[in-house]
Amino acid sequence: MFWLQSQATLPNTIVCAGLVLTGVVCLPLAGRLTRRTPNQIAISRILLRAVAGMACGVAMGIGWAGLFANVRLSEALPPALEGWDLQVIGVVDSLPDGVARGVRFRMHVESAHLPDGEKVKVPESLSVGWYADGA
């Protein structure tokens, strides 16, 4: 999984789903990999099965983590709206939580628009914070 975290961009959803599917399909085949080679030593057969099984597990793990990362990042604020003032109407989802520099709470968004009234799409759930003076 550390390989995935060190990449500049995430693989797209299709690649991640393909890795998961490849791991799921190949895992049962890894167990049958050496059954038809009776002349090998038993330890090498077990080792080959273990390595093939781990490779399938790594492929599934990277794909699964990539899928979840893509889903989570799809909920981000669109870059075109960064730095703009937005008017957001919603319902407070959590009690305010005092943090070192202010207060933070979760909010479920019902609608959002620019000051001129143009509606914009924002994530359904936001973390809203007030910062103390001088912070």
PyMOL commands that set and color helices and strands:
alter all, ss='L'
color gray80, all
select helices_A, chain A and resi 2-5+13-31+42-73+79-81
alter helices_A, ss='H'
color red, helices_A
select strands_A, chain A and resi 87-92+97-99+102-113+125-131
alter strands_A, ss='S'
color yellow, strands_A
deselect
rebuild
show_as cartoon
